[in-house]
Amino acid sequence: MGFFKDFKSFLLKGDIVALATAVVIGGAFNKIVGSAVADIIMPIVGVITGGTDFTQKFISLDGSSYETLAAAKEAGAAVMTYGNLIQAIINFIIVGLFIFVVLKAYEKTKKKEEEAPAAPAGPTQEELLAEIRDLLKKQ
């Protein structure tokens, strides 16, 4: 029974739950960034580079010259799809940028919370009791 008890306590630790939550949110965040890259950034990069679709860039290792990546794959040629690497690098840079922006905004809100002035401290209970005592003595 000790093994299962230890395993249960391991799984229910706050660190493990936080890590699992981060992984799930990271997966969802990756889909958002992937969509931003594929649907917004890469078309802009394509326009800037003259309509280049990086996912279709490849080198045929058998020396043949194929018109498209699909044609090369259909012919069974070994291909190096370096365009996918370029797209992955762009994706990585954009993910890093998004995370940087989110963390900067988070740090800014944390600084505002830390800089908020503390509420003015009122008299302590002892001070109030001493004041009441002094007022009663005067009467």
PASEBA-1860 file (N, C-alpha, C; in nm, 3 decimals):
! residues 139
1> MGFFKDFK> 0.081/-0.120/0.000/0.000/0.000/0.000/0.085/0.125/0.000 ~ 0.207/0.120/0.051/0.294/0.237/0.060/0.323/0.297/-0.077 ~ 0.340/0.211/-0.179/0.371/0.258/-0.313/0.257/0.343/-0.367 ~ 0.134/0.292/-0.356/0.019/0.365/-0.411/-0.008/0.493/-0.333 ~ 0.015/0.490/-0.204/-0.003/0.611/-0.123/0.100/0.716/-0.164 ~ 0.224/0.674/-0.181/0.329/0.766/-0.225/0.299/0.820/-0.365 ~ 0.252/0.732/-0.453/0.221/0.774/-0.590/0.107/0.876/-0.590 ~ 0.005/0.850/-0.509/-0.109/0.944/-0.499/-0.062/1.079/-0.447
9> SFLLKGDI> 0.021/1.080/-0.344/0.069/1.208/-0.290/0.157/1.279/-0.392 ~ 0.232/1.204/-0.471/0.314/1.263/-0.577/0.227/1.331/-0.682 ~ 0.122/1.263/-0.724/0.034/1.318/-0.827/-0.044/1.439/-0.779 ~ -0.076/1.443/-0.653/-0.158/1.551/-0.602/-0.078/1.667/-0.545 ~ 0.053/1.664/-0.560/0.134/1.777/-0.518/0.097/1.899/-0.601 ~ 0.110/2.013/-0.543/0.078/2.137/-0.614/0.164/2.158/-0.737 ~ 0.292/2.116/-0.730/0.381/2.134/-0.844/0.336/2.054/-0.965 ~ 0.293/1.932/-0.943/0.250/1.846/-1.052/0.122/1.900/-1.116
17> VALATAVV> 0.029/1.942/-1.033/-0.096/1.997/-1.085/-0.068/2.125/-1.163 ~ 0.020/2.210/-1.111/0.056/2.334/-1.182/0.124/2.303/-1.314 ~ 0.211/2.202/-1.314/0.279/2.164/-1.437/0.179/2.110/-1.540 ~ 0.087/2.026/-1.496/-0.014/1.972/-1.587/-0.099/2.085/-1.645 ~ -0.135/2.180/-1.562/-0.214/2.294/-1.609/-0.134/2.374/-1.711 ~ -0.007/2.395/-1.684/0.077/2.470/-1.777/0.090/2.399/-1.911 ~ 0.100/2.267/-1.909/0.111/2.191/-2.033/-0.017/2.205/-2.115 ~ -0.131/2.195/-2.052/-0.259/2.207/-2.123/-0.274/2.347/-2.181
25> IGGAFNKI> -0.245/2.449/-2.101/-0.256/2.586/-2.150/-0.153/2.611/-2.259 ~ -0.033/2.555/-2.243/0.070/2.568/-2.346/0.027/2.507/-2.478 ~ -0.042/2.392/-2.473/-0.093/2.330/-2.596/-0.196/2.418/-2.665 ~ -0.285/2.476/-2.587/-0.385/2.565/-2.645/-0.318/2.691/-2.699 ~ -0.220/2.743/-2.626/-0.148/2.862/-2.670/-0.074/2.833/-2.800 ~ -0.019/2.712/-2.813/0.052/2.673/-2.934/-0.043/2.672/-3.054 ~ -0.166/2.628/-3.034/-0.263/2.629/-3.145/-0.295/2.772/-3.188 ~ -0.306/2.861/-3.092/-0.334/3.002/-3.124/-0.218/3.061/-3.203
33> VGSAVADI> -0.097/3.037/-3.154/0.021/3.091/-3.223/0.038/3.025/-3.359 ~ 0.014/2.895/-3.367/0.022/2.826/-3.496/-0.073/2.885/-3.598 ~ -0.193/2.914/-3.553/-0.290/2.977/-3.642/-0.246/3.117/-3.681 ~ -0.194/3.193/-3.586/-0.145/3.328/-3.616/-0.033/3.323/-3.719 ~ 0.056/3.226/-3.704/0.167/3.213/-3.798/0.116/3.172/-3.936 ~ 0.037/3.065/-3.940/-0.008/3.011/-4.069/-0.106/3.103/-4.141 ~ -0.195/3.167/-4.066/-0.304/3.242/-4.128/-0.278/3.392/-4.142 ~ -0.184/3.445/-4.063/-0.161/3.590/-4.066/-0.017/3.623/-4.105
41> IMPIVGVI> 0.079/3.568/-4.032/0.219/3.607/-4.052/0.275/3.553/-4.184 ~ 0.258/3.423/-4.210/0.319/3.365/-4.330/0.262/3.423/-4.459 ~ 0.133/3.453/-4.471/0.088/3.520/-4.593/0.154/3.657/-4.613 ~ 0.177/3.729/-4.503/0.246/3.858/-4.513/0.390/3.837/-4.557 ~ 0.456/3.737/-4.497/0.594/3.705/-4.538/0.595/3.661/-4.684 ~ 0.494/3.587/-4.725/0.484/3.544/-4.865/0.472/3.662/-4.960 ~ 0.393/3.762/-4.921/0.379/3.882/-5.005/0.512/3.956/-5.012 ~ 0.579/3.968/-4.898/0.708/4.038/-4.893/0.812/3.967/-4.979
49> TGGTDFTQ> 0.808/3.833/-4.978/0.907/3.755/-5.053/0.860/3.720/-5.194 ~ 0.756/3.786/-5.239/0.710/3.763/-5.377/0.623/3.639/-5.393 ~ 0.542/3.608/-5.295/0.448/3.496/-5.306/0.509/3.361/-5.273 ~ 0.619/3.360/-5.205/0.686/3.234/-5.171/0.610/3.162/-5.060 ~ 0.580/3.033/-5.084/0.520/2.948/-4.982/0.631/2.859/-4.928 ~ 0.678/2.890/-4.809/0.794/2.820/-4.754/0.770/2.672/-4.734 ~ 0.646/2.632/-4.711/0.620/2.490/-4.688/0.641/2.407/-4.815 ~ 0.647/2.473/-4.929/0.668/2.401/-5.056/0.814/2.403/-5.102
57> KFISLDGS> 0.901/2.459/-5.023/1.043/2.463/-5.059/1.109/2.330/-5.021 ~ 1.179/2.271/-5.118/1.242/2.142/-5.093/1.360/2.124/-5.187 ~ 1.443/2.025/-5.152/1.553/1.983/-5.238/1.537/1.833/-5.258 ~ 1.535/1.793/-5.384/1.525/1.651/-5.416/1.664/1.589/-5.405 ~ 1.677/1.485/-5.326/1.808/1.425/-5.302/1.852/1.330/-5.413 ~ 1.761/1.297/-5.504/1.801/1.208/-5.614/1.847/1.287/-5.737 ~ 1.855/1.419/-5.725/1.906/1.501/-5.833/1.802/1.540/-5.938 ~ 1.685/1.481/-5.933/1.580/1.515/-6.029/1.519/1.648/-5.993
65> SYETLAAA> 1.463/1.713/-6.092/1.399/1.842/-6.067/1.248/1.823/-6.081 ~ 1.181/1.832/-5.969/1.035/1.816/-5.966/0.972/1.955/-5.956 ~ 0.857/1.967/-6.016/0.787/2.095/-6.017/0.735/2.132/-5.878 ~ 0.675/2.034/-5.809/0.617/2.060/-5.677/0.661/1.952/-5.579 ~ 0.641/1.982/-5.453/0.672/1.886/-5.348/0.583/1.764/-5.361 ~ 0.457/1.785/-5.395/0.364/1.673/-5.411/0.410/1.580/-5.523 ~ 0.459/1.637/-5.632/0.507/1.555/-5.744/0.629/1.474/-5.702 ~ 0.718/1.533/-5.625/0.838/1.463/-5.579/0.800/1.349/-5.486
73> KEAGAAVM> 0.707/1.373/-5.398/0.665/1.268/-5.305/0.591/1.158/-5.378 ~ 0.511/1.196/-5.476/0.437/1.097/-5.554/0.533/1.007/-5.630 ~ 0.644/1.063/-5.677/0.743/0.984/-5.749/0.829/0.900/-5.654 ~ 0.810/0.920/-5.524/0.886/0.843/-5.426/1.027/0.894/-5.404 ~ 1.053/1.017/-5.442/1.187/1.074/-5.426/1.211/1.113/-5.281 ~ 1.336/1.099/-5.241/1.375/1.147/-5.108/1.394/1.297/-5.118 ~ 1.326/1.371/-5.029/1.333/1.517/-5.035/1.367/1.573/-4.899 ~ 1.440/1.684/-4.902/1.466/1.763/-4.782/1.375/1.885/-4.791
81> TYGNLIQA> 1.280/1.892/-4.699/1.186/2.004/-4.701/1.237/2.114/-4.609 ~ 1.331/2.192/-4.658/1.391/2.297/-4.577/1.293/2.411/-4.550 ~ 1.190/2.422/-4.630/1.088/2.524/-4.608/1.014/2.502/-4.476 ~ 0.994/2.376/-4.439/0.930/2.347/-4.310/1.017/2.393/-4.194 ~ 1.149/2.381/-4.210/1.241/2.429/-4.107/1.232/2.581/-4.095 ~ 1.227/2.650/-4.208/1.213/2.796/-4.205/1.085/2.835/-4.134 ~ 0.976/2.765/-4.166/0.848/2.796/-4.103/0.853/2.766/-3.953 ~ 0.919/2.658/-3.914/0.932/2.624/-3.771/1.013/2.730/-3.697
89> IINFIIVG> 1.117/2.783/-3.760/1.198/2.888/-3.698/1.115/3.015/-3.681 ~ 1.040/3.051/-3.783/0.952/3.169/-3.773/0.849/3.147/-3.663 ~ 0.793/3.027/-3.657/0.695/2.993/-3.554/0.758/3.007/-3.415 ~ 0.880/2.958/-3.399/0.950/2.967/-3.271/0.971/3.113/-3.229 ~ 1.014/3.195/-3.324/1.037/3.336/-3.294/0.907/3.404/-3.253 ~ 0.798/3.372/-3.321/0.670/3.435/-3.288/0.617/3.386/-3.154 ~ 0.633/3.256/-3.124/0.594/3.205/-2.993/0.672/3.277/-2.884 ~ 0.803/3.292/-2.906/0.885/3.365/-2.810/0.838/3.508/-2.792
97> LFIFVVLK> 0.801/3.574/-2.903/0.751/3.711/-2.896/0.620/3.718/-2.818 ~ 0.528/3.626/-2.846/0.400/3.624/-2.775/0.421/3.602/-2.625 ~ 0.507/3.507/-2.591/0.533/3.479/-2.449/0.597/3.601/-2.383 ~ 0.690/3.666/-2.453/0.754/3.785/-2.400/0.651/3.895/-2.371 ~ 0.560/3.917/-2.466/0.458/4.021/-2.448/0.365/3.987/-2.332 ~ 0.324/3.862/-2.323/0.234/3.821/-2.214/0.305/3.836/-2.078 ~ 0.430/3.792/-2.069/0.503/3.804/-1.943/0.530/3.949/-1.906 ~ 0.557/4.034/-2.005/0.577/4.176/-1.976/0.450/4.237/-1.918
105> AYEKTKKK> 0.335/4.202/-1.978/0.208/4.254/-1.927/0.182/4.202/-1.786 ~ 0.213/4.076/-1.762/0.195/4.017/-1.629/0.283/4.087/-1.526 ~ 0.410/4.109/-1.561/0.501/4.177/-1.469/0.455/4.319/-1.440 ~ 0.398/4.384/-1.541/0.349/4.521/-1.522/0.234/4.524/-1.422 ~ 0.144/4.426/-1.430/0.033/4.422/-1.334/0.085/4.389/-1.195 ~ 0.186/4.304/-1.185/0.244/4.271/-1.055/0.309/4.394/-0.992 ~ 0.379/4.474/-1.072/0.444/4.594/-1.021/0.340/4.693/-0.970 ~ 0.227/4.703/-1.041/0.122/4.795/-0.997/0.065/4.750/-0.863
113> EEEAPAAP> 0.050/4.619/-0.845/0.000/4.568/-0.717/0.099/4.597/-0.605 ~ 0.228/4.583/-0.633/0.330/4.607/-0.532/0.342/4.755/-0.498 ~ 0.321/4.841/-0.599/0.335/4.985/-0.579/0.212/5.048/-0.515 ~ 0.102/4.976/-0.510/-0.019/5.032/-0.451/0.008/5.071/-0.306 ~ -0.031/5.192/-0.268/-0.003/5.235/-0.130/-0.080/5.149/-0.030 ~ -0.015/5.124/0.079/-0.078/5.045/0.184/-0.188/5.128/0.249 ~ -0.291/5.060/0.292/-0.402/5.129/0.358/-0.349/5.192/0.487 ~ -0.396/5.312/0.517/-0.346/5.375/0.639/-0.381/5.289/0.761
121> AGPTQEEL> -0.282/5.272/0.844/-0.301/5.188/0.962/-0.378/5.267/1.067 ~ -0.482/5.208/1.117/-0.561/5.270/1.222/-0.500/5.238/1.357 ~ -0.559/5.290/1.460/-0.505/5.260/1.593/-0.524/5.112/1.626 ~ -0.431/5.060/1.701/-0.441/4.920/1.742/-0.545/4.907/1.852 ~ -0.578/4.785/1.882/-0.678/4.759/1.986/-0.629/4.811/2.122 ~ -0.501/4.795/2.146/-0.445/4.842/2.272/-0.454/4.995/2.283 ~ -0.428/5.063/2.172/-0.435/5.210/2.171/-0.578/5.257/2.196 ~ -0.674/5.189/2.135/-0.815/5.225/2.157/-0.855/5.203/2.303
129> LAEIRDLL> -0.813/5.092/2.359/-0.847/5.064/2.499/-0.782/5.166/2.592 ~ -0.658/5.205/2.562/-0.591/5.307/2.643/-0.665/5.441/2.632 ~ -0.712/5.474/2.514/-0.786/5.599/2.493/-0.918/5.598/2.570 ~ -0.986/5.484/2.567/-1.113/5.471/2.641/-1.086/5.484/2.791 ~ -0.979/5.419/2.838/-0.943/5.427/2.979/-0.917/5.572/3.021 ~ -0.841/5.643/2.936/-0.809/5.782/2.968/-0.934/5.870/2.971 ~ -1.028/5.844/2.878/-1.153/5.920/2.877/-1.237/5.890/3.001 ~ -1.238/5.766/3.045/-1.314/5.729/3.165/-1.252/5.793/3.290
137> KKQ> -1.118/5.804/3.292/-1.053/5.866/3.406/-1.090/6.015/3.417 ~ -1.104/6.079/3.302/-1.137/6.223/3.300/-1.277/6.247/3.356 ~ -1.367/6.154/3.338/-1.505/6.173/3.382/-1.511/6.153/3.527
END
